[in-house]
Amino acid sequence: MQLVVGRIGRAHGIKGEVTVEVRTDEPELRLGPGAVLATDPAAAGPLTIAAGRVHSGRLLLRFEGVGDRNAAEALRNTLLIAEVDPEELPEDPEEFYDHQLMDLDVVLADGTEIGRITEISHLPSQDLFIVERPDGSEVMIPFVAEIVTEIDLEEQRAVITPPPGLIDDSEAEIASARDADTGAGAETGAEAASGSPDPAGSPGSRGPDSDGKAGDGS
């Protein structure tokens, strides 16, 4: 399985280094020297990481064969993609890879169905669930502990406690998209396993932090 673990930013200096927007909670594993990464667009890669360092709080990488600023700048906005075993799990039990979260049903604490996760957006300050409602509309749910209170992978659902105004109450009492597709009734009484939030999205793993910033994208 391929997961997006980073996005290349602007060139840094004149020796081929680039800034990288990290989309994984495991940068030492995914973005360490020697790692070979696929890319989007595919023509830009594969790229092998020659060296990396942190400068002013930002990750800088240098790739084999990229030796000057012009070559580095040509890679700008390229997504870095790692090959990940689909059975692999994050070390932290409260973190999740993007592929684990995709297609989960989103429900309120009382079991009311809201929709299903169709995309995970990785922003600098936090991650967002893009949730598709059965009527085709979308709502964005910040992946933070105050709102996403449980991730239940066994029941394939995310339990949320949204603040006023985040969810349109007039459309809350609707079947999830998955149940609408299958015609099955929604299960609302199961107890969630555990939880509290991978660039393919990362990418990688993530678990919602109380300060509003999610964990890993891959």
MDAnalysis code that builds the backbone (N, CA, C; Angstrom):
import MDAnalysis as mda
import numpy as np

u = mda.Universe.empty(654, n_residues=218, atom_resindex=np.repeat(np.arange(218), 3), trajectory=True)
u.add_TopologyAttr("name", ["N", "CA", "C"] * 218)
u.add_TopologyAttr("resid", np.arange(1, 219))
u.add_TopologyAttr("resname", ["MET", "GLN", "LEU", "VAL", "VAL", "GLY", "ARG", "ILE", "GLY", "ARG", "ALA", "HIS", "GLY", "ILE", "LYS", "GLY", "GLU", "VAL", "THR", "VAL", "GLU", "VAL", "ARG", "THR", "ASP", "GLU", "PRO", "GLU", "LEU", "ARG", "LEU", "GLY", "PRO", "GLY", "ALA", "VAL", "LEU", "ALA", "THR", "ASP", "PRO", "ALA", "ALA", "ALA", "GLY", "PRO", "LEU", "THR", "ILE", "ALA", "ALA", "GLY", "ARG", "VAL", "HIS", "SER", "GLY", "ARG", "LEU", "LEU", "LEU", "ARG", "PHE", "GLU", "GLY", "VAL", "GLY", "ASP", "ARG", "ASN", "ALA", "ALA", "GLU", "ALA", "LEU", "ARG", "ASN", "THR", "LEU", "LEU", "ILE", "ALA", "GLU", "VAL", "ASP", "PRO", "GLU", "GLU", "LEU", "PRO", "GLU", "ASP", "PRO", "GLU", "GLU", "PHE", "TYR", "ASP", "HIS", "GLN", "LEU", "MET", "ASP", "LEU", "ASP", "VAL", "VAL", "LEU", "ALA", "ASP", "GLY", "THR", "GLU", "ILE", "GLY", "ARG", "ILE", "THR", "GLU", "ILE", "SER", "HIS", "LEU", "PRO", "SER", "GLN", "ASP", "LEU", "PHE", "ILE", "VAL", "GLU", "ARG", "PRO", "ASP", "GLY", "SER", "GLU", "VAL", "MET", "ILE", "PRO", "PHE", "VAL", "ALA", "GLU", "ILE", "VAL", "THR", "GLU", "ILE", "ASP", "LEU", "GLU", "GLU", "GLN", "ARG", "ALA", "VAL", "ILE", "THR", "PRO", "PRO", "PRO", "GLY", "LEU", "ILE", "ASP", "ASP", "SER", "GLU", "ALA", "GLU", "ILE", "ALA", "SER", "ALA", "ARG", "ASP", "ALA", "ASP", "THR", "GLY", "ALA", "GLY", "ALA", "GLU", "THR", "GLY", "ALA", "GLU", "ALA", "ALA", "SER", "GLY", "SER", "PRO", "ASP", "PRO", "ALA", "GLY", "SER", "PRO", "GLY", "SER", "ARG", "GLY", "PRO", "ASP", "SER", "ASP", "GLY", "LYS", "ALA", "GLY", "ASP", "GLY", "SER"])
u.atoms.positions = np.array([
    [0.844, -1.183, 0.000],
    [0.000, 0.000, 0.000],
    [0.883, 1.237, 0.000],
    [0.496, 2.230, -0.810],
    [1.270, 3.456, -0.905],
    [0.605, 4.562, -0.095],
    [1.418, 5.259, 0.695],
    [0.922, 6.343, 1.528],
    [1.781, 7.582, 1.335],
    [1.138, 8.730, 1.244],
    [1.865, 9.988, 1.115],
    [2.487, 10.332, 2.468],
    [3.787, 10.579, 2.471],
    [4.488, 10.870, 3.724],
    [5.083, 12.275, 3.747],
    [4.981, 12.992, 2.644],
    [5.516, 14.342, 2.632],
    [5.235, 15.045, 1.314],
    [5.407, 16.358, 1.350],
    [5.294, 17.167, 0.126],
    [6.488, 18.099, 0.067],
    [7.154, 18.114, -1.076],
    [8.345, 18.954, -1.241],
    [7.930, 20.408, -1.394],
    [8.621, 21.270, -0.644],
    [8.393, 22.705, -0.735],
    [9.479, 23.368, -1.567],
    [9.811, 24.582, -1.171],
    [10.775, 25.329, -1.978],
    [12.204, 24.847, -1.732],
    [13.077, 25.207, -2.649],
    [14.496, 24.878, -2.517],
    [15.097, 25.672, -1.369],
    [16.130, 25.083, -0.740],
    [16.821, 25.748, 0.365],
    [18.311, 25.764, 0.040],
    [18.859, 26.957, -0.103],
    [20.270, 27.055, -0.435],
    [20.550, 26.724, -1.885],
    [21.810, 26.426, -2.149],
    [22.226, 26.222, -3.544],
    [22.742, 24.812, -3.806],
    [22.648, 23.916, -2.808],
    [23.242, 22.587, -2.957],
    [22.208, 21.476, -3.135],
    [20.976, 21.842, -3.482],
    [19.981, 20.817, -3.801],
    [19.041, 20.446, -2.672],
    [19.157, 21.091, -1.515],
    [18.241, 20.783, -0.422],
    [16.854, 21.346, -0.705],
    [15.843, 20.679, -0.162],
    [14.460, 21.146, -0.282],
    [13.807, 21.110, 1.092],
    [12.868, 22.005, 1.302],
    [12.033, 21.920, 2.498],
    [10.968, 20.862, 2.246],
    [10.515, 20.234, 3.327],
    [9.518, 19.169, 3.185],
    [8.410, 19.367, 4.207],
    [7.195, 19.362, 3.730],
    [6.021, 19.346, 4.605],
    [5.790, 17.892, 5.006],
    [6.035, 17.587, 6.265],
    [5.962, 16.205, 6.743],
    [4.509, 15.789, 6.926],
    [4.164, 14.622, 6.423],
    [2.817, 14.091, 6.564],
    [2.843, 12.698, 7.195],
    [3.744, 12.510, 8.107],
    [3.851, 11.249, 8.821],
    [4.321, 11.521, 10.234],
    [3.867, 10.720, 11.188],
    [4.351, 10.816, 12.554],
    [5.629, 10.001, 12.750],
    [6.090, 9.363, 11.687],
    [7.294, 8.543, 11.754],
    [8.324, 9.013, 10.727],
    [8.713, 10.289, 10.784],
    [9.651, 10.795, 9.770],
    [11.003, 10.100, 9.799],
    [11.433, 9.662, 10.995],
    [12.723, 8.974, 11.062],
    [12.697, 7.680, 10.263],
    [11.524, 7.027, 10.227],
    [11.377, 5.775, 9.500],
    [11.106, 6.010, 8.025],
    [10.194, 6.916, 7.735],
    [9.745, 7.120, 6.344],
    [10.655, 8.041, 5.543],
    [11.300, 8.989, 6.232],
    [12.045, 10.034, 5.531],
    [13.505, 10.071, 5.958],
    [14.040, 8.918, 6.308],
    [15.441, 8.834, 6.704],
    [16.354, 8.600, 5.514],
    [17.661, 8.863, 5.672],
    [18.628, 8.621, 4.598],
    [18.543, 7.188, 4.090],
    [18.555, 7.044, 2.789],
    [18.473, 5.730, 2.162],
    [17.076, 5.341, 1.746],
    [16.066, 6.027, 2.261],
    [14.686, 5.700, 1.886],
    [14.461, 6.014, 0.414],
    [13.786, 5.102, -0.268],
    [13.444, 5.287, -1.677],
    [11.951, 5.525, -1.762],
    [11.575, 6.662, -2.337],
    [10.184, 7.084, -2.353],
    [9.667, 7.254, -3.771],
    [8.460, 6.773, -3.979],
    [7.764, 7.068, -5.224],
    [7.270, 8.511, -5.151],
    [6.821, 9.034, -6.267],
    [6.416, 10.435, -6.305],
    [5.125, 10.618, -7.091],
    [4.497, 11.731, -6.829],
    [3.361, 12.198, -7.629],
    [3.642, 13.658, -7.947],
    [3.949, 13.986, -9.218],
    [3.870, 13.142, -10.404],
    [4.956, 12.064, -10.443],
    [4.606, 10.941, -11.049],
    [5.502, 9.787, -11.071],
    [6.807, 10.082, -11.786],
    [6.766, 10.988, -12.772],
    [7.957, 11.281, -13.567],
    [9.064, 11.914, -12.740],
    [8.734, 12.469, -11.584],
    [9.744, 13.117, -10.745],
    [10.572, 12.115, -9.954],
    [10.140, 10.874, -9.886],
    [10.832, 9.901, -9.054],
    [11.173, 8.638, -9.817],
    [11.553, 7.600, -9.069],
    [11.657, 7.579, -7.600],
    [12.829, 8.431, -7.105],
    [12.702, 8.855, -5.851],
    [13.738, 9.677, -5.231],
    [14.334, 8.937, -4.042],
    [15.652, 8.951, -3.969],
    [16.352, 8.339, -2.840],
    [16.901, 9.446, -1.945],
    [16.578, 9.384, -0.669],
    [17.020, 10.417, 0.267],
    [18.505, 10.220, 0.575],
    [19.302, 11.245, 0.299],
    [20.733, 11.184, 0.564],
    [21.065, 11.682, 1.964],
    [20.355, 12.697, 2.411],
    [20.621, 13.273, 3.732],
    [19.430, 14.103, 4.161],
    [19.328, 14.298, 5.466],
    [18.249, 15.115, 5.990],
    [18.678, 15.803, 7.268],
    [18.061, 16.938, 7.559],
    [18.343, 17.656, 8.789],
    [17.176, 18.582, 9.092],
    [17.103, 19.018, 10.333],
    [16.076, 19.959, 10.745],
    [16.707, 21.330, 10.880],
    [16.089, 22.328, 10.259],
    [16.592, 23.699, 10.292],
    [15.436, 24.639, 10.596],
    [15.553, 25.366, 11.709],
    [14.503, 26.302, 12.131],
    [13.143, 25.618, 12.216],
    [13.156, 24.394, 12.727],
    [11.915, 23.667, 12.920],
    [11.340, 23.032, 11.675],
    [12.055, 23.081, 10.575],
    [11.560, 22.517, 9.315],
    [12.515, 21.450, 8.809],
    [11.941, 20.367, 8.263],
    [12.771, 19.288, 7.725],
    [13.319, 19.677, 6.362],
    [14.626, 19.484, 6.210],
    [15.300, 19.684, 4.927],
    [15.827, 18.344, 4.457],
    [15.585, 18.022, 3.186],
    [16.078, 16.779, 2.600],
    [16.909, 17.091, 1.369],
    [17.867, 16.204, 1.127],
    [18.633, 16.246, -0.114],
    [18.536, 14.880, -0.762],
    [18.238, 14.847, -2.052],
    [18.041, 13.595, -2.772],
    [19.232, 13.296, -3.671],
    [19.498, 12.014, -3.845],
    [20.564, 11.606, -4.760],
    [20.258, 12.112, -6.167],
    [21.258, 12.686, -6.807],
    [21.091, 13.184, -8.169],
    [20.525, 14.580, -8.264],
    [20.185, 15.177, -7.133],
    [19.672, 16.553, -7.113],
    [20.744, 17.404, -6.457],
    [21.568, 18.089, -7.284],
    [22.764, 18.727, -6.748],
    [22.786, 20.235, -6.750],
    [21.733, 20.880, -7.265],
    [21.749, 22.341, -7.266],
    [20.343, 22.891, -7.043],
    [20.263, 24.191, -6.897],
    [18.996, 24.832, -6.575],
    [17.955, 24.651, -7.679],
    [18.379, 24.719, -8.933],
    [17.426, 24.590, -10.032],
    [16.763, 23.210, -10.023],
    [17.592, 22.169, -9.820],
    [17.032, 20.813, -9.777],
    [16.111, 20.646, -8.577],
    [16.481, 21.254, -7.457],
    [15.641, 21.168, -6.257],
    [14.325, 21.892, -6.463],
    [14.382, 23.079, -7.068],
    [13.163, 23.866, -7.283],
    [12.214, 23.158, -8.250],
    [12.763, 22.363, -9.174],
    [11.928, 21.625, -10.125],
    [11.062, 20.577, -9.428],
    [11.438, 20.186, -8.207],
    [10.677, 19.173, -7.462],
    [9.574, 19.784, -6.607],
    [9.445, 21.079, -6.606],
    [8.492, 21.760, -5.732],
    [7.070, 21.232, -5.935],
    [6.387, 20.990, -4.824],
    [5.008, 20.474, -4.770],
    [4.884, 19.000, -5.116],
    [6.004, 18.310, -5.290],
    [5.970, 16.870, -5.532],
    [5.602, 16.142, -4.237],
    [4.691, 15.186, -4.327],
    [4.324, 14.369, -3.177],
    [5.294, 13.198, -3.060],
    [5.681, 12.894, -1.832],
    [6.574, 11.769, -1.557],
    [5.752, 10.611, -1.024],
    [5.898, 9.436, -1.628],
    [5.020, 8.306, -1.340],
    [5.847, 7.099, -0.907],
    [5.493, 6.545, 0.243],
    [6.193, 5.379, 0.776],
    [5.342, 4.131, 0.594],
    [6.004, 3.014, 0.397],
    [5.327, 1.715, 0.324],
    [5.213, 1.172, 1.739],
    [3.988, 0.918, 2.180],
    [3.735, 0.479, 3.548],
    [2.944, -0.821, 3.540],
    [3.356, -1.768, 4.353],
    [2.617, -3.018, 4.511],
    [1.233, -2.694, 5.067],
    [0.143, -3.086, 4.383],
    [-1.204, -2.763, 4.869],
    [-1.517, -3.341, 6.243],
    [-0.742, -4.368, 6.660],
    [-0.957, -4.951, 7.986],
    [-0.178, -4.217, 9.071],
    [0.691, -3.311, 8.661],
    [1.504, -2.585, 9.629],
    [0.654, -1.583, 10.394],
    [0.892, -1.467, 11.696],
    [0.159, -0.540, 12.550],
    [1.130, 0.428, 13.207],
    [0.673, 1.641, 13.513],
    [1.537, 2.590, 14.220],
    [1.933, 2.047, 15.589],
    [3.074, 2.487, 16.087],
    [3.520, 2.042, 17.404],
    [2.592, 2.539, 18.499],
    [2.099, 3.750, 18.377],
    [1.185, 4.320, 19.371],
    [-0.227, 3.810, 19.094],
    [-0.864, 3.125, 20.057],
    [-2.205, 2.577, 19.820],
    [-3.268, 3.633, 19.598],
    [-2.973, 4.890, 19.920],
    [-3.952, 5.957, 19.714],
    [-3.672, 6.744, 18.432],
    [-2.815, 6.196, 17.584],
    [-2.565, 6.791, 16.287],
    [-3.024, 5.831, 15.201],
    [-3.332, 6.399, 14.039],
    [-3.889, 5.607, 12.958],
    [-3.301, 6.054, 11.632],
    [-3.186, 5.097, 10.716],
    [-2.831, 5.450, 9.357],
    [-4.079, 5.915, 8.622],
    [-3.865, 6.751, 7.602],
    [-4.999, 7.285, 6.856],
    [-5.904, 6.178, 6.322],
    [-5.293, 5.097, 5.808],
    [-6.112, 4.063, 5.192],
    [-7.004, 3.363, 6.215],
    [-6.638, 3.423, 7.506],
    [-7.496, 2.842, 8.535],
    [-8.734, 3.698, 8.774],
    [-8.619, 4.984, 8.522],
    [-9.700, 5.916, 8.812],
    [-10.641, 6.140, 7.633],
    [-10.149, 5.907, 6.434],
    [-10.990, 6.121, 5.258],
    [-12.219, 5.215, 5.289],
    [-13.364, 5.767, 4.927],
    [-14.645, 5.068, 4.827],
    [-15.273, 4.730, 6.176],
    [-14.694, 5.206, 7.285],
    [-15.367, 4.994, 8.558],
    [-16.675, 5.775, 8.587],
    [-17.715, 5.181, 9.202],
    [-18.948, 5.914, 9.451],
    [-18.695, 6.923, 10.560],
    [-19.242, 8.094, 10.426],
    [-19.128, 9.130, 11.446],
    [-20.484, 9.243, 12.143],
    [-20.471, 9.112, 13.460],
    [-21.712, 9.125, 14.234],
    [-21.562, 10.037, 15.441],
    [-22.705, 10.522, 15.935],
    [-22.715, 11.260, 17.185],
    [-22.649, 10.269, 18.347],
    [-22.455, 10.791, 19.559],
    [-22.334, 9.929, 20.731],
    [-23.587, 9.094, 20.958],
    [-24.746, 9.590, 20.536],
    [-25.996, 8.833, 20.721],
    [-26.270, 7.877, 19.574],
    [-25.326, 7.771, 18.633],
    [-25.476, 6.847, 17.526],
    [-26.037, 7.455, 16.261],
    [-26.446, 8.725, 16.303],
    [-26.985, 9.370, 15.101],
    [-25.936, 9.393, 13.997],
    [-26.321, 8.926, 12.834],
    [-25.394, 8.827, 11.707],
    [-25.218, 10.177, 11.019],
    [-23.970, 10.541, 10.729],
    [-23.668, 11.793, 10.054],
    [-23.219, 11.570, 8.614],
    [-22.390, 10.580, 8.368],
    [-21.887, 10.308, 7.024],
    [-20.699, 9.372, 7.098],
    [-19.792, 9.479, 6.126],
    [-18.601, 8.639, 6.140],
    [-17.400, 9.443, 5.684],
    [-16.235, 9.055, 6.164],
    [-15.001, 9.766, 5.837],
    [-14.562, 9.394, 4.424],
    [-14.439, 10.391, 3.570],
    [-14.007, 10.144, 2.194],
    [-12.621, 10.696, 1.906],
    [-12.134, 11.563, 2.798],
    [-10.816, 12.163, 2.580],
    [-10.295, 12.683, 3.909],
    [-8.971, 12.716, 4.040],
    [-8.338, 13.308, 5.213],
    [-7.417, 14.410, 4.714],
    [-7.696, 15.619, 5.145],
    [-6.923, 16.777, 4.702],
    [-5.897, 17.124, 5.773],
    [-4.632, 17.202, 5.380],
    [-3.542, 17.483, 6.313],
    [-3.165, 18.959, 6.215],
    [-3.553, 19.716, 7.205],
    [-3.228, 21.133, 7.252],
    [-2.077, 21.355, 8.231],
    [-1.404, 22.487, 8.147],
    [-0.286, 22.735, 9.068],
    [-0.690, 22.705, 10.536],
    [-1.889, 23.191, 10.858],
    [-2.291, 23.297, 12.260],
    [-3.033, 22.076, 12.768],
    [-3.717, 21.350, 11.882],
    [-4.498, 20.193, 12.303],
    [-4.894, 19.396, 11.071],
    [-5.472, 18.217, 11.299],
    [-6.013, 17.408, 10.220],
    [-7.538, 17.533, 10.229],
    [-8.122, 17.335, 9.065],
    [-9.570, 17.400, 8.932],
    [-10.101, 16.130, 8.307],
    [-11.212, 15.621, 8.829],
    [-11.967, 14.590, 8.144],
    [-12.908, 15.291, 7.159],
    [-12.871, 14.878, 5.915],
    [-13.881, 15.319, 4.959],
    [-14.956, 14.242, 4.958],
    [-16.139, 14.595, 5.435],
    [-17.213, 13.624, 5.641],
    [-18.310, 13.862, 4.617],
    [-18.627, 12.824, 3.870],
    [-19.692, 12.911, 2.868],
    [-21.014, 12.500, 3.486],
    [-22.009, 13.373, 3.370],
    [-23.343, 13.063, 3.856],
    [-24.073, 12.242, 2.791],
    [-25.090, 11.483, 3.183],
    [-25.824, 10.675, 2.201],
    [-26.445, 11.491, 1.074],
    [-26.707, 12.790, 1.318],
    [-27.276, 13.611, 0.253],
    [-26.212, 14.149, -0.699],
    [-24.950, 13.758, -0.469],
    [-23.872, 14.188, -1.337],
    [-23.128, 15.419, -0.860],
    [-23.653, 16.115, 0.133],
    [-22.962, 17.281, 0.680],
    [-21.797, 16.825, 1.552],
    [-20.903, 17.760, 1.868],
    [-19.732, 17.437, 2.671],
    [-19.643, 18.346, 3.883],
    [-19.070, 17.821, 4.941],
    [-18.800, 18.599, 6.140],
    [-17.385, 18.282, 6.591],
    [-16.677, 19.286, 7.093],
    [-15.304, 19.103, 7.550],
    [-15.290, 18.998, 9.065],
    [-14.670, 17.926, 9.569],
    [-14.604, 17.665, 11.001],
    [-13.148, 17.747, 11.444],
    [-12.777, 18.711, 12.289],
    [-11.400, 18.757, 12.787],
    [-11.071, 17.487, 13.562],
    [-9.924, 16.895, 13.272],
    [-9.512, 15.664, 13.940],
    [-8.772, 16.033, 15.212],
    [-9.526, 16.444, 16.213],
    [-8.983, 16.814, 17.515],
    [-9.756, 16.069, 18.590],
    [-9.115, 15.852, 19.723],
    [-9.689, 15.011, 20.770],
    [-10.999, 15.557, 21.319],
    [-11.144, 16.884, 21.336],
    [-12.369, 17.468, 21.864],
    [-13.579, 17.162, 20.996],
    [-13.353, 16.875, 19.710],
    [-14.463, 16.627, 18.776],
    [-14.548, 15.157, 18.397],
    [-13.423, 14.563, 18.002],
    [-13.404, 13.136, 17.658],
    [-13.057, 12.377, 18.930],
    [-14.077, 11.871, 19.606],
    [-13.875, 11.291, 20.934],
    [-13.487, 9.821, 20.892],
    [-13.841, 9.115, 19.819],
    [-13.501, 7.691, 19.718],
    [-13.297, 7.293, 18.266],
    [-12.327, 6.425, 18.054],
    [-12.152, 5.748, 16.770],
    [-12.329, 4.264, 17.041],
    [-13.349, 3.671, 16.463],
    [-13.664, 2.257, 16.692],
    [-13.464, 1.514, 15.370],
    [-12.275, 0.939, 15.209],
    [-11.973, 0.256, 13.954],
    [-12.770, -1.033, 13.804],
    [-13.079, -1.689, 14.904],
    [-13.847, -2.928, 14.832],
    [-15.252, -2.670, 14.303],
    [-15.867, -1.598, 14.790],
    [-17.211, -1.240, 14.334],
    [-17.182, -0.328, 13.113],
    [-15.954, 0.055, 12.693],
    [-15.767, 0.904, 11.516],
    [-16.524, 2.228, 11.647],
    [-16.263, 2.920, 12.743],
    [-16.930, 4.194, 12.940],
    [-16.066, 5.145, 13.761],
    [-16.311, 6.431, 13.566],
    [-15.697, 7.486, 14.356],
    [-16.807, 8.207, 15.098],
    [-16.660, 8.330, 16.415],
    [-17.665, 8.989, 17.243],
    [-17.234, 10.432, 17.470],
    [-18.142, 11.368, 17.210],
    [-17.805, 12.778, 17.353],
    [-18.765, 13.473, 18.307],
    [-18.273, 14.516, 18.946],
    [-19.085, 15.406, 19.771],
    [-18.865, 16.812, 19.226],
    [-19.623, 17.209, 18.202],
    [-19.360, 18.479, 17.527],
    [-19.859, 19.674, 18.327],
    [-19.166, 20.792, 18.237],
    [-19.655, 22.013, 18.871],
    [-20.857, 22.549, 18.093],
    [-21.651, 23.422, 18.693],
    [-22.809, 23.996, 17.994],
    [-22.399, 24.647, 16.682],
    [-23.159, 24.334, 15.640],
    [-22.907, 24.931, 14.340],
    [-22.029, 24.127, 13.413],
    [-21.288, 23.143, 13.942],
    [-20.413, 22.353, 13.067],
    [-21.217, 21.407, 12.187],
    [-22.242, 20.815, 12.759],
    [-23.117, 19.897, 12.028],
    [-24.499, 20.507, 11.940],
    [-25.106, 20.452, 10.761],
    [-26.467, 20.935, 10.578],
    [-27.421, 19.931, 11.192],
    [-28.017, 20.262, 12.333],
    [-28.887, 19.324, 13.038],
    [-30.074, 18.880, 12.208],
    [-30.499, 19.701, 11.276],
    [-31.678, 19.342, 10.493],
    [-31.414, 18.175, 9.567],
    [-30.125, 17.898, 9.322],
    [-29.794, 16.802, 8.425],
    [-29.028, 15.707, 9.141],
    [-28.999, 15.739, 10.450],
    [-28.185, 14.779, 11.194],
    [-28.809, 13.400, 11.237],
    [-30.137, 13.316, 11.272],
    [-30.783, 12.024, 11.438],
    [-30.976, 11.343, 10.093],
    [-29.866, 10.937, 9.505],
    [-29.891, 10.268, 8.215],
    [-28.973, 9.072, 8.272],
    [-29.246, 8.089, 7.447],
    [-28.425, 6.873, 7.443],
    [-27.069, 7.186, 6.875],
    [-26.077, 6.448, 7.302],
    [-24.735, 6.657, 6.781],
    [-24.686, 6.251, 5.318],
    [-23.686, 6.774, 4.627],
    [-23.563, 6.462, 3.205],
    [-23.364, 4.973, 2.992],
    [-22.620, 4.329, 3.895],
    [-22.401, 2.901, 3.727],
    [-23.700, 2.131, 3.849],
    [-24.492, 2.455, 4.842],
    [-25.759, 1.769, 5.026],
    [-26.725, 2.091, 3.899],
    [-26.649, 3.328, 3.385],
    [-27.525, 3.686, 2.279],
    [-27.209, 2.847, 1.054],
    [-25.898, 2.577, 0.869],
    [-25.490, 1.775, -0.291],
    [-25.924, 0.325, -0.134],
    [-25.839, -0.202, 1.090],
    [-26.099, -1.627, 1.299],
    [-27.538, -1.918, 1.692],
    [-28.233, -0.890, 2.179],
    [-29.601, -1.113, 2.627],
    [-29.669, -1.694, 4.014],
    [-28.539, -1.833, 4.689],
    [-28.514, -2.428, 6.018],
    [-28.813, -1.377, 7.060],
    [-29.313, -1.809, 8.227],
    [-29.572, -0.890, 9.317],
    [-28.288, -0.560, 10.040],
    [-28.192, 0.646, 10.547],
    [-26.981, 1.065, 11.249],
    [-26.944, 0.492, 12.642],
    [-25.762, 0.070, 13.087],
    [-25.568, -0.386, 14.449],
    [-25.126, 0.800, 15.282],
    [-25.858, 1.072, 16.351],
    [-25.541, 2.252, 17.140],
    [-25.231, 1.925, 18.578],
    [-25.340, 0.663, 18.986],
    [-25.174, 0.358, 20.393],
    [-23.841, -0.244, 20.764],
    [-22.980, -0.520, 19.804],
    [-21.705, -1.177, 20.117],
    [-20.782, -0.218, 20.828],
    [-20.031, -0.749, 21.753],
    [-19.069, 0.074, 22.495],
    [-17.798, 0.203, 21.668],
    [-17.302, 1.421, 21.564],
    [-16.104, 1.665, 20.771],
    [-14.910, 1.014, 21.427],
    [-13.965, 0.600, 20.569],
    [-12.791, -0.114, 21.068],
    [-11.874, 0.823, 21.829],
    [-11.209, 1.688, 21.111],
    [-10.313, 2.631, 21.765],
    [-10.104, 3.766, 20.805],
    [-9.570, 4.860, 21.265],
    [-9.264, 5.881, 20.315],
    [-9.252, 7.224, 20.935],
    [-8.799, 7.923, 20.299],
    [-8.865, 9.289, 20.681],
    [-8.957, 10.168, 19.474],
    [-6.033, 10.724, 15.887],
    [-6.062, 10.593, 14.881],
    [-4.931, 10.320, 15.298],
    [-1.494, 8.768, 6.790],
    [-1.078, 8.601, 6.565],
    [-1.657, 8.811, 6.160],
    [1.357, 10.608, 2.182],
    [0.809, 11.303, 1.998],
    [1.155, 10.652, 1.294],
    [-1.329, 8.819, -1.132],
    [-2.253, 8.392, -0.222],
    [-2.019, 9.157, 0.960],
    [-2.894, 9.685, 1.596],
    [-2.817, 10.414, 2.699],
    [-1.743, 10.185, 3.351],
    [-1.141, 9.982, 3.847],
    [0.048, 9.760, 4.319],
    [0.450, 8.656, 4.404],
    [-0.577, 9.004, 4.297],
    [-0.015, 8.730, 4.716],
    [0.315, 8.068, 5.789],
    [0.041, 7.885, 6.776],
    [0.499, 7.159, 7.868],
    [-0.404, 7.241, 8.998],
    [0.121, 7.391, 10.152],
    [-0.690, 7.289, 11.338],
    [-1.047, 8.642, 11.869],
    [-2.074, 8.676, 12.732],
    [-2.394, 9.916, 13.385],
    [-3.296, 9.636, 14.555],
    [-3.264, 10.507, 15.521],
    [-4.166, 10.429, 16.639],
    [-4.419, 11.836, 17.076],
    [-5.666, 12.216, 17.387],
    [-5.944, 13.625, 17.650],
    [-5.313, 14.086, 18.946],
    [-4.620, 15.210, 18.895],
    [-4.011, 15.774, 20.084],
    [-4.917, 16.850, 20.658],
    [-4.828, 17.081, 21.952],
    [-5.705, 18.064, 22.584],
    [-5.415, 19.473, 22.145],
    [-4.211, 19.716, 21.576],
    [-3.893, 21.076, 21.152],
    [-4.355, 21.364, 19.740],
    [-5.033, 20.397, 19.134],
    [-5.617, 20.633, 17.828],
    [-4.787, 20.159, 16.667],
    [-3.666, 19.545, 16.912],
    [-2.836, 19.046, 15.823],
    [-2.826, 17.551, 15.845],
    [-3.123, 16.953, 14.696],
    [-3.201, 15.513, 14.618],
    [-1.823, 14.903, 14.550],
    [-1.824, 13.591, 14.655],
    [-0.556, 12.878, 14.597],
    [-0.148, 12.621, 13.176],
    [0.185, 11.420, 12.846],
    [0.828, 11.098, 11.602],
    [-0.115, 10.934, 10.428],
    [0.418, 11.278, 9.325],
    [-0.207, 11.005, 8.042],
    [0.250, 9.721, 7.468],
    [1.311, 9.052, 7.918],
    [1.675, 7.791, 7.338],
    [2.573, 7.004, 8.193],
])
